């Protein structure tokens, strides 16, 4: 089965968003709904499996994190969500809550992106220049949450001329109701909503040279628009 945004051999990157202990690990997170949704749907394992296939296919794996300074410099409580995050000190540098979940630990060749403000990884970070330098056209979006972060990434990607692909079984929200609403009504307006298996099928079908800009199917050499 084809996946719009990938089935023509488009150069891609996988973004794993905010899969940090303070967000998704029951031992560290206070968001019980999000943790439960991740566990019930086995999302961590699905992301890990997809990331391994991406690495074999030459697809850049980006770990998008939010890590706050202990003194609060650079992090403004400009929204209720950011204010709560800062007040809890949930993802402060040096604390276990800020670390990436051990089952999704970065591997050699992965790119770890850290920001200290904002609700999506394109804001105030080097993500866009990295993707441009890697000739990326399509961003495969995984992680949390379907409440805010996942649609935020998709919107920011589209605004910058990228195509977004969301494997529905590799994202989670604070409740199944919120998640299902976003998946059914919001995300299809911004991204191709698919499954991890469909993405894996496309990557494996094209083989390890799939993401080589010299072999881009549109003859552009994989260069971004």
C-alpha positions as CSV (number, residue, x, y, z in Angstrom):
1,X,0.0,0.0,0.0
2,X,1.3,3.4,-0.9
3,X,1.8,6.2,1.5
4,X,1.4,9.8,0.2
5,X,4.6,11.6,0.9
6,X,6.8,8.5,0.8
7,X,5.6,6.4,-2.2
8,X,7.6,8.3,-4.8
9,X,10.9,7.9,-2.9
10,X,10.8,11.3,-1.2
11,X,13.7,12.0,1.0
12,X,12.5,11.7,4.6
13,X,13.3,12.0,8.3
14,X,11.7,10.4,11.3
15,X,10.9,12.8,14.2
16,X,10.3,11.2,17.6
17,X,8.7,13.9,19.7
18,X,9.1,14.4,23.4
19,X,9.4,10.7,24.3
20,X,11.1,11.6,27.6
21,X,10.7,9.9,30.9
22,X,8.9,12.9,32.3
23,X,6.3,12.6,29.6
24,X,5.7,8.9,29.0
25,X,7.3,6.8,31.7
26,X,5.0,5.9,34.6
27,X,7.8,6.2,37.1
28,X,8.4,9.8,36.3
29,X,5.4,11.3,34.5
30,X,2.4,12.9,36.2
31,X,0.3,12.6,33.0
32,X,-1.4,9.3,33.8
33,X,-3.7,9.5,30.8
34,X,-0.9,9.9,28.4
35,X,1.2,7.1,30.0
36,X,-1.8,4.8,29.9
37,X,-2.5,5.5,26.2
38,X,1.1,4.8,25.4
39,X,1.1,1.6,27.3
40,X,-2.3,0.3,26.1
41,X,-1.3,0.8,22.4
42,X,2.3,-0.4,22.8
43,X,3.5,2.9,21.2
44,X,7.1,2.8,22.5
45,X,7.8,-0.6,20.9
46,X,6.2,0.5,17.7
47,X,8.3,3.7,17.5
48,X,11.4,1.7,18.3
49,X,10.7,-0.8,15.5
50,X,10.0,1.9,13.0
51,X,13.2,3.8,14.0
52,X,15.3,0.7,13.4
53,X,13.8,0.3,9.9
54,X,14.4,4.0,9.2
55,X,18.1,3.7,10.2
56,X,18.6,0.7,7.9
57,X,17.0,2.7,5.1
58,X,19.2,5.6,5.7
59,X,16.4,7.8,7.1
60,X,17.6,10.3,9.6
61,X,16.1,9.7,13.1
62,X,15.6,13.0,15.1
63,X,14.8,12.9,18.8
64,X,12.9,16.1,19.6
65,X,13.1,17.0,23.3
66,X,12.2,19.9,25.5
67,X,14.8,20.4,28.3
68,X,14.5,23.3,30.7
69,X,17.3,25.1,32.6
70,X,17.2,24.8,36.4
71,X,17.2,28.6,36.7
72,X,14.3,29.0,34.2
73,X,16.3,31.1,31.7
74,X,14.8,30.8,28.2
75,X,11.5,29.3,29.2
76,X,8.5,31.6,29.3
77,X,5.2,30.5,30.8
78,X,3.4,32.0,27.8
79,X,0.6,29.4,27.8
80,X,-1.1,27.2,30.4
81,X,0.7,24.1,29.1
82,X,4.2,25.7,29.2
83,X,3.4,27.3,32.6
84,X,2.5,23.9,34.1
85,X,5.6,22.3,32.6
86,X,7.9,25.0,34.1
87,X,6.1,24.9,37.5
88,X,6.5,21.1,37.8
89,X,10.1,21.2,36.8
90,X,9.4,18.0,35.0
91,X,12.0,18.1,32.3
92,X,14.9,20.1,33.9
93,X,18.4,19.4,32.6
94,X,20.2,16.8,34.7
95,X,17.1,15.2,36.1
96,X,15.9,11.7,35.0
97,X,12.6,13.2,33.8
98,X,14.4,15.0,31.0
99,X,16.1,11.9,29.7
100,X,14.8,10.1,26.6
101,X,12.9,6.9,27.4
102,X,15.5,4.1,27.6
103,X,13.7,1.9,25.0
104,X,14.1,4.8,22.5
105,X,17.6,5.8,23.4
106,X,19.5,7.6,20.5
107,X,21.8,5.4,18.4
108,X,24.9,6.5,16.5
109,X,23.9,8.7,13.6
110,X,20.7,9.9,15.2
111,X,20.2,13.6,15.8
112,X,19.1,14.8,19.3
113,X,17.3,18.2,19.2
114,X,16.8,20.2,22.4
115,X,14.7,23.2,22.9
116,X,13.8,25.1,26.1
117,X,10.7,27.0,24.9
118,X,7.7,26.6,22.6
119,X,5.3,23.7,21.9
120,X,6.8,22.2,18.7
121,X,10.3,21.4,17.6
122,X,10.6,23.8,14.7
123,X,10.3,26.7,17.0
124,X,13.6,28.4,17.8
125,X,15.7,25.3,16.9
126,X,18.0,24.1,14.2
127,X,15.6,21.4,13.0
128,X,14.7,23.1,9.7
129,X,18.3,23.8,8.7
130,X,19.2,20.1,9.5
131,X,16.3,18.8,7.4
132,X,17.2,21.2,4.5
133,X,20.9,20.1,4.7
134,X,19.7,16.5,4.6
135,X,17.5,17.2,1.5
136,X,14.4,16.1,3.4
137,X,11.0,16.6,1.8
138,X,8.8,14.5,4.1
139,X,8.7,14.3,7.9
140,X,7.5,11.1,9.6
141,X,6.0,12.3,12.9
142,X,5.8,10.1,16.0
143,X,5.7,10.5,19.7
144,X,3.5,12.7,21.9
145,X,1.1,14.1,22.1
146,X,-1.8,14.1,19.7
147,X,-3.4,16.8,21.9
148,X,-0.9,19.6,20.9
149,X,2.6,18.4,19.9
150,X,1.8,16.2,17.0
151,X,-0.6,18.6,15.2
152,X,1.9,21.4,16.0
153,X,4.8,19.6,14.3
154,X,2.6,18.8,11.2
155,X,1.4,22.4,11.0
156,X,4.9,23.8,11.3
157,X,6.2,21.3,8.8
158,X,3.6,22.2,6.2
159,X,4.2,25.9,6.7
160,X,7.8,25.3,5.8
161,X,7.0,23.3,2.6
162,X,7.5,19.8,4.0
163,X,5.0,16.9,3.8
164,X,4.0,15.3,7.0
165,X,3.2,11.6,7.5
166,X,1.8,10.4,10.8
167,X,1.7,6.6,11.7
168,X,-1.3,6.6,13.9
169,X,-0.1,3.7,16.0
170,X,3.1,5.6,16.8
171,X,1.5,8.6,18.5
172,X,-0.6,9.0,21.6
173,X,-2.7,11.5,23.5
174,X,-3.9,12.2,27.0
175,X,-7.1,10.1,26.3
176,X,-8.4,7.9,23.6
177,X,-11.2,10.4,23.0
178,X,-8.9,13.3,22.3
179,X,-6.6,11.1,20.3
180,X,-9.4,9.7,18.1
181,X,-10.8,13.2,17.5
182,X,-7.4,14.5,16.3
183,X,-6.8,11.5,14.1
184,X,-10.2,11.5,12.5
185,X,-10.8,15.3,12.1
186,X,-7.7,17.4,12.4
187,X,-4.5,15.5,11.4
188,X,-5.9,14.3,8.0
189,X,-6.0,18.0,7.0
190,X,-2.3,18.4,7.7
191,X,-0.7,15.1,7.1
192,X,-1.0,11.6,5.6
193,X,-2.4,9.5,8.5
194,X,-1.3,5.9,8.1
195,X,0.2,3.0,10.1
196,X,3.7,2.1,11.1
197,X,3.5,-1.1,9.0
198,X,2.6,0.8,5.9
199,X,5.5,3.1,6.4
200,X,7.8,0.1,7.0
201,X,6.6,-1.5,3.9
202,X,7.5,1.5,1.8
203,X,10.9,1.8,3.3
204,X,11.7,-1.9,3.0
205,X,10.4,-2.0,-0.6
206,X,12.8,0.7,-1.7
207,X,15.8,-0.8,0.2
208,X,18.7,0.9,1.9
209,X,19.4,3.4,-0.9
210,X,15.8,4.7,-0.7
211,X,16.9,7.8,1.1
212,X,20.0,8.6,-1.1
213,X,19.4,12.0,-2.6
214,X,21.2,10.9,-5.8
215,X,18.4,8.4,-6.4
216,X,15.3,10.6,-5.9
217,X,12.5,9.5,-8.1
218,X,11.5,13.0,-9.3
219,X,14.9,13.7,-10.8
220,X,15.6,16.6,-8.5
221,X,18.5,15.0,-6.7
222,X,16.4,15.1,-3.5
223,X,16.7,18.8,-3.1
224,X,14.1,20.6,-1.0
225,X,11.7,22.9,-2.8
